[in-house]
């Protein structure tokens, strides 16, 4: 069936910052601190947490429905080529990971990371049940509490495992939307970029000082939440200003793209050692219903080229610090196993997650179900690994969460972890 115009597609949706930080308000002058987010946004949840000794967790959301089989190609599965006669990636053009899978050639910058044991994949992963709605699937993914009455996100619950106080503990800035994963009482800071994160009314150092003094005086004597929110905002402004003007900026060249700039800022935050525990980044435009292109060029090639170059630059930028960082990708669902008449792929089920970091176990993890007609689920790649198994693995091994704490972050999940990461020393 041709699906040039997807009538069920829905744009990426977040939740209001007022929902994320219930009960926290900042005066009108402070509420306009940063510019609105564009197609991609960087959001940082901060905490001065003496008890936390785990990794900085970077969650990269590939919004729109990432087609895992174009990126981590099942080159040894003949049904892959039967189902995608015009858009399949030829086996001879893939970059072998193991005897079953190869990377799309546009992801060549990631091969050194795979060889260094810093890159892993989980295939045929996703929600426990199919859901082809962008809105509902992403909400379920980011809430990670099916069947419960919780209305918080899994990252908010992960952050709450340790003391959330600190100079960045009460900041709500920039865009009016945040990912559902950060919904809840733990404060989160949003910004378009380090350079763009500023008071709108402040045009130079002198005006910034005047505004800071005025806002400090305005909130003196206010309630603890309101005063803490304003104080945290001003502290965050000072810190990000210092990072943006850091004379020891990285010599690594990132792609000149939204994703490249976001990961560059994430690298500066991590290198600046400012206490970042979680960084979330969104990259959209993976909803490739028509004209996704072939191995030689097109929509998918352009996106994978940017993704591979940006992730490789991020790893190079971190250097030895990558030992204490874990980046993982998520997406709301995968694509159909069969191409449509428009040389694209409609909404499906199973996808893949990529993990990058010093504690990642390399290779392709999970159980591959195959692509025979009998193995497909209503035409979709079947899910053999609940994505929460990957989250539980990272939480346990890299973020120091106990079994009971993982149960609080991922209520109702009782499955086994995968061994996709190693325990911190």
C-alpha positions as CSV (number, residue, x, y, z in Angstrom):
1,X,0.0,0.0,0.0
2,X,1.3,3.4,-1.0
3,X,1.6,5.8,2.0
4,X,2.9,9.1,0.7
5,X,0.9,11.1,3.2
6,X,0.6,9.5,6.6
7,X,-2.8,10.4,8.1
8,X,-1.8,8.8,11.4
9,X,1.5,10.6,11.8
10,X,1.7,13.1,14.6
11,X,4.4,15.7,15.3
12,X,6.8,15.2,18.2
13,X,5.1,16.2,21.4
14,X,6.4,17.2,24.8
15,X,4.7,18.4,28.0
16,X,4.6,21.8,29.4
17,X,7.4,22.9,31.6
18,X,4.8,23.9,34.2
19,X,3.8,20.2,34.2
20,X,7.4,19.1,34.6
21,X,8.1,21.4,37.5
22,X,4.7,21.4,39.3
23,X,4.5,24.1,41.9
24,X,7.6,25.9,40.7
25,X,7.3,29.4,39.2
26,X,9.7,32.1,38.3
27,X,8.8,35.8,37.8
28,X,8.0,36.9,34.3
29,X,11.4,38.5,33.8
30,X,13.1,35.2,34.6
31,X,10.6,33.0,32.7
32,X,11.9,34.4,29.4
33,X,15.5,33.5,30.1
34,X,16.3,31.5,27.0
35,X,15.2,31.2,23.4
36,X,12.7,28.6,22.2
37,X,13.9,25.2,21.1
38,X,14.2,24.6,17.4
39,X,13.9,21.2,15.7
40,X,16.4,19.8,18.1
41,X,16.7,20.7,21.8
42,X,19.2,20.0,24.5
43,X,17.8,19.6,28.0
44,X,19.9,19.0,31.1
45,X,18.9,17.8,34.5
46,X,21.4,18.9,37.1
47,X,22.1,18.0,40.7
48,X,24.8,18.4,43.2
49,X,24.6,14.9,44.5
50,X,27.4,13.7,46.8
51,X,25.9,10.2,46.9
52,X,25.9,9.7,43.1
53,X,28.9,8.1,41.6
54,X,27.4,6.7,38.4
55,X,27.8,7.6,34.7
56,X,26.5,10.7,33.1
57,X,23.5,9.3,31.1
58,X,22.9,10.8,27.6
59,X,19.5,9.8,26.1
60,X,19.3,10.6,22.4
61,X,15.7,10.3,21.1
62,X,15.4,9.5,17.4
63,X,11.9,10.8,17.0
64,X,9.6,9.7,14.2
65,X,10.3,6.0,14.2
66,X,13.9,4.9,13.5
67,X,14.3,2.2,10.9
68,X,16.8,-0.1,12.6
69,X,17.2,-2.4,9.6
70,X,18.6,0.3,7.5
71,X,21.2,1.2,10.1
72,X,22.1,-2.2,11.7
73,X,21.4,-4.3,8.6
74,X,20.4,-8.0,8.9
75,X,22.7,-8.8,6.0
76,X,22.6,-12.6,6.6
77,X,18.8,-12.7,6.5
78,X,17.6,-13.4,2.9
79,X,14.1,-12.3,3.8
80,X,15.4,-8.8,4.4
81,X,16.2,-8.5,0.7
82,X,12.9,-10.2,-0.3
83,X,10.9,-7.6,1.6
84,X,12.9,-4.6,0.5
85,X,13.8,-5.1,-3.2
86,X,14.6,-1.5,-4.0
87,X,15.8,0.1,-0.7
88,X,17.7,-2.8,1.1
89,X,21.4,-2.2,1.8
90,X,23.4,-4.7,-0.2
91,X,25.3,-7.1,2.0
92,X,28.5,-6.4,0.2
93,X,28.2,-2.7,1.1
94,X,27.7,-3.1,4.8
95,X,30.4,-2.8,7.4
96,X,30.4,-6.2,9.3
97,X,29.7,-6.2,13.0
98,X,29.4,-10.0,13.2
99,X,28.3,-12.9,11.0
100,X,24.7,-11.7,11.0
101,X,24.7,-7.9,10.9
102,X,26.5,-5.0,9.3
103,X,26.4,-1.3,9.7
104,X,25.1,1.0,6.9
105,X,28.2,2.4,5.1
106,X,27.2,5.9,6.2
107,X,27.9,4.9,9.8
108,X,31.6,4.2,9.0
109,X,32.8,6.8,11.6
110,X,31.4,4.4,14.3
111,X,33.5,1.4,13.3
112,X,36.6,2.6,15.3
113,X,34.3,2.9,18.4
114,X,33.0,-0.6,17.8
115,X,36.6,-1.9,17.4
116,X,37.5,-0.1,20.6
117,X,34.7,-1.9,22.5
118,X,32.7,1.3,23.1
119,X,29.7,0.7,20.9
120,X,26.9,-1.9,21.2
121,X,23.5,-2.5,19.8
122,X,20.3,-4.2,20.8
123,X,18.1,-5.3,17.9
124,X,14.4,-6.3,17.8
125,X,13.8,-4.0,20.8
126,X,10.8,-1.9,21.7
127,X,7.6,-1.6,23.6
128,X,6.0,-4.8,25.0
129,X,3.0,-4.4,22.6
130,X,2.8,-2.7,19.2
131,X,1.7,0.9,19.1
132,X,1.9,2.8,15.8
133,X,0.9,6.2,17.2
134,X,3.8,8.6,17.6
135,X,2.2,10.3,20.6
136,X,1.1,7.3,22.5
137,X,4.2,5.2,21.8
138,X,6.6,7.9,22.8
139,X,4.5,8.7,25.9
140,X,4.6,5.1,26.9
141,X,8.3,4.8,26.2
142,X,9.2,7.9,28.2
143,X,6.9,7.1,31.1
144,X,8.1,3.5,31.3
145,X,5.4,2.5,33.8
146,X,2.7,0.6,31.9
147,X,-0.4,-0.2,33.9
148,X,0.6,2.1,36.8
149,X,-1.0,5.3,38.0
150,X,2.4,7.1,37.8
151,X,2.5,10.2,35.7
152,X,6.2,10.9,36.1
153,X,8.9,10.0,33.5
154,X,11.5,7.3,34.1
155,X,14.4,9.8,34.1
156,X,12.7,11.9,36.7
157,X,12.4,8.8,38.9
158,X,16.0,7.8,38.2
159,X,17.2,11.3,39.2
160,X,15.1,11.1,42.4
161,X,17.2,8.2,43.7
162,X,19.7,10.7,45.0
163,X,19.6,14.1,46.7
164,X,18.2,16.5,44.0
165,X,19.4,19.7,45.7
166,X,22.1,22.0,44.2
167,X,22.6,25.1,42.1
168,X,20.7,23.7,39.1
169,X,18.0,22.0,41.1
170,X,15.2,24.5,40.4
171,X,15.5,25.6,36.8
172,X,12.9,25.8,34.2
173,X,14.0,27.7,31.1
174,X,13.8,28.0,27.4
175,X,11.3,25.9,25.5
176,X,7.7,25.4,26.7
177,X,8.1,21.6,26.2
178,X,10.1,18.9,27.9
179,X,10.4,15.2,27.2
180,X,7.9,13.1,29.2
181,X,10.9,11.2,30.6
182,X,11.7,14.2,32.8
183,X,8.1,14.8,33.9
184,X,7.8,15.0,37.7
185,X,9.1,16.9,40.7
186,X,12.8,16.7,40.0
187,X,13.8,20.1,38.5
188,X,15.1,20.2,34.9
189,X,16.8,22.9,32.9
190,X,16.1,23.4,29.1
191,X,18.3,25.3,26.7
192,X,18.6,25.8,23.0
193,X,22.4,26.2,23.2
194,X,25.1,27.3,25.7
195,X,25.6,30.6,23.7
196,X,21.8,31.2,23.4
197,X,21.0,30.5,27.1
198,X,20.7,34.1,28.5
199,X,18.4,36.7,29.9
200,X,16.5,38.2,26.9
201,X,16.7,41.7,28.3
202,X,20.5,41.5,29.0
203,X,22.6,42.6,26.0
204,X,26.0,43.0,27.7
205,X,27.8,42.2,30.9
206,X,26.6,45.4,32.7
207,X,22.9,44.8,31.9
208,X,23.3,41.2,32.9
209,X,24.6,42.2,36.3
210,X,21.8,44.8,36.7
211,X,19.1,42.2,35.9
212,X,20.7,39.5,38.1
213,X,20.8,41.9,41.1
214,X,17.3,43.0,40.5
215,X,15.9,39.5,40.2
216,X,17.9,38.4,43.3
217,X,16.4,41.3,45.3
218,X,12.9,40.6,43.8
219,X,12.9,37.1,45.1
220,X,14.5,37.7,48.5
221,X,12.1,36.7,51.2
222,X,9.9,34.7,48.7
223,X,8.9,31.2,49.5
224,X,11.6,28.5,49.3
225,X,10.4,27.1,45.9
226,X,10.1,30.4,44.2
227,X,13.4,31.8,45.7
228,X,15.2,28.6,44.9
229,X,13.9,28.6,41.3
230,X,15.2,32.1,40.7
231,X,18.5,31.5,42.4
232,X,19.1,28.3,40.5
233,X,18.3,30.1,37.3
234,X,20.8,32.8,37.9
235,X,23.4,30.3,38.9
236,X,22.8,28.3,35.8
237,X,23.1,31.4,33.6
238,X,26.5,32.2,35.1
239,X,27.7,28.7,34.7
240,X,26.6,28.3,31.1
241,X,28.0,31.7,30.2
242,X,31.4,30.5,31.5
243,X,31.2,27.2,29.6
244,X,30.2,29.1,26.4
245,X,33.3,31.3,26.6
246,X,35.6,28.5,27.8
247,X,39.1,29.1,26.4
248,X,39.8,25.4,26.5
249,X,37.2,24.6,23.9
250,X,37.5,21.2,22.2
251,X,39.5,20.9,19.1
252,X,37.1,18.3,17.8
253,X,35.0,19.3,14.8
254,X,31.4,18.3,15.0
255,X,29.0,18.3,12.0
256,X,27.4,21.7,11.4
257,X,24.0,20.3,12.1
258,X,21.4,20.5,14.9
259,X,22.5,17.2,16.3
260,X,26.2,18.1,16.0
261,X,25.7,21.3,17.8
262,X,23.6,19.7,20.6
263,X,26.2,17.0,21.2
264,X,29.0,19.6,21.1
265,X,27.2,21.4,23.9
266,X,26.7,18.2,25.8
267,X,30.4,17.5,25.5
268,X,31.3,20.9,26.9
269,X,28.9,20.3,29.8
270,X,30.5,17.0,30.6
271,X,34.1,18.3,30.2
272,X,33.2,21.3,32.3
273,X,32.5,18.9,35.2
274,X,29.4,20.8,36.4
275,X,27.5,17.8,37.8
276,X,25.4,16.7,34.8
277,X,23.8,13.4,35.6
278,X,21.3,13.2,32.7
279,X,21.4,15.0,29.3
280,X,18.5,14.4,26.9
281,X,18.7,15.3,23.2
282,X,16.0,15.1,20.6
283,X,16.5,14.5,16.9
284,X,13.5,14.3,14.7
285,X,12.7,13.6,11.0
286,X,13.0,9.8,11.1
287,X,9.4,9.3,9.8
288,X,10.4,8.1,6.4
289,X,7.2,7.0,4.6
290,X,8.3,7.8,1.1
291,X,11.5,8.4,-0.9
292,X,13.9,7.4,1.8
293,X,16.6,6.7,-0.8
294,X,19.0,3.9,-1.5
295,X,22.5,3.1,-0.2
296,X,24.0,5.6,-2.6
297,X,22.0,8.6,-1.3
298,X,18.8,10.1,-0.1
299,X,17.0,10.9,3.1
300,X,18.3,7.9,5.2
301,X,21.9,8.3,4.0
302,X,21.8,12.0,5.0
303,X,20.5,11.3,8.4
304,X,22.8,8.3,9.1
305,X,25.8,10.3,7.9
306,X,25.0,13.1,10.3
307,X,24.3,10.6,13.2
308,X,27.5,8.7,12.7
309,X,29.7,11.8,12.4
310,X,28.1,13.4,15.4
311,X,28.4,10.4,17.7
312,X,32.1,9.8,16.6
313,X,32.9,13.5,17.3
314,X,31.2,13.3,20.7
315,X,33.3,10.2,21.7
316,X,36.5,11.9,20.5
317,X,35.6,15.1,22.4
318,X,35.1,13.2,25.6
319,X,38.4,11.3,25.3
320,X,39.1,9.4,28.6
321,X,35.9,10.9,30.1
322,X,33.9,8.4,28.0
323,X,34.7,5.9,30.7
324,X,32.1,7.6,32.9
325,X,29.5,8.3,30.2
326,X,26.8,6.2,28.7
327,X,24.8,7.4,25.6
328,X,21.8,5.4,24.5
329,X,19.3,6.0,21.7
330,X,15.6,5.4,21.9
331,X,12.7,5.7,19.3
332,X,9.0,5.3,19.6
333,X,8.8,2.4,17.2
334,X,10.5,0.8,14.2
335,X,9.3,0.6,10.6
336,X,7.4,-2.1,8.6
337,X,9.5,-5.0,7.4
338,X,8.3,-4.4,3.8
339,X,8.9,-1.3,1.8
340,X,5.8,0.4,0.4
341,X,5.1,1.5,-3.1
342,X,6.7,4.9,-2.4
343,X,10.1,3.4,-1.6
344,X,9.6,4.2,2.1
345,X,8.5,2.4,5.2
346,X,5.4,2.8,7.3
347,X,5.0,2.6,11.0
348,X,6.1,-0.7,12.5
349,X,7.1,-2.2,15.9
350,X,10.6,-3.6,16.5
351,X,13.6,-1.3,16.2
352,X,17.1,-1.1,17.8
353,X,18.9,0.8,20.5
354,X,22.5,2.0,20.2
355,X,24.8,2.3,23.2
356,X,28.0,4.3,23.3
357,X,30.4,4.6,26.3
358,X,33.3,3.2,28.2
359,X,31.1,0.6,30.0
360,X,29.3,-0.8,26.9
361,X,29.7,-4.4,25.9
362,X,30.3,-4.4,22.1
363,X,28.3,-6.4,19.6
364,X,24.7,-6.9,18.7
365,X,22.6,-8.0,21.7
366,X,19.1,-9.5,21.9
367,X,17.4,-12.3,20.1
368,X,16.9,-11.9,16.3
369,X,13.4,-13.3,15.4
370,X,14.0,-13.4,11.7
371,X,11.9,-11.9,8.9
372,X,10.0,-14.9,7.5
373,X,6.3,-14.3,7.1
374,X,5.6,-16.5,10.1
375,X,8.1,-14.6,12.3
376,X,6.7,-11.1,11.5
377,X,4.0,-9.6,13.8
378,X,1.4,-8.2,11.5
379,X,4.1,-7.3,9.0
380,X,6.4,-5.8,11.6
381,X,9.8,-6.9,13.0
382,X,8.8,-8.7,16.2
383,X,10.0,-7.3,19.5
384,X,12.0,-9.9,21.4
385,X,13.6,-7.5,24.0
386,X,11.5,-5.1,26.1
387,X,13.4,-1.8,25.9
388,X,13.1,-1.6,29.7
389,X,15.6,-4.4,29.9
390,X,18.2,-2.1,28.4
391,X,17.3,0.7,30.7
392,X,17.5,-1.7,33.7
393,X,20.9,-2.9,32.5
394,X,22.2,0.7,32.3
395,X,20.7,1.7,35.6
396,X,22.1,-1.3,37.4
397,X,25.6,-1.4,35.9
398,X,26.3,2.2,35.1
399,X,24.2,4.3,37.4
400,X,24.6,2.4,40.6
401,X,20.9,1.6,41.1
402,X,20.0,-1.4,43.4
403,X,17.4,-4.0,42.4
404,X,14.8,-2.2,44.5
405,X,15.7,1.2,43.0
406,X,15.4,-0.2,39.5
407,X,11.9,-1.4,40.5
408,X,11.0,2.1,41.5
409,X,12.3,3.6,38.3
410,X,10.7,0.9,36.1
411,X,7.6,-0.3,38.0
412,X,6.2,-3.6,36.9
413,X,9.3,-4.6,34.9
414,X,10.5,-8.0,36.1
415,X,12.6,-9.2,33.1
416,X,16.3,-9.9,33.1
417,X,18.9,-7.4,32.0
418,X,21.0,-8.2,28.9
419,X,24.6,-7.8,29.9
420,X,24.9,-4.9,27.4
421,X,26.9,-2.9,29.9
422,X,29.6,-3.7,32.4
423,X,29.4,-2.9,36.1
424,X,31.4,0.1,37.1
425,X,34.6,-0.7,39.0
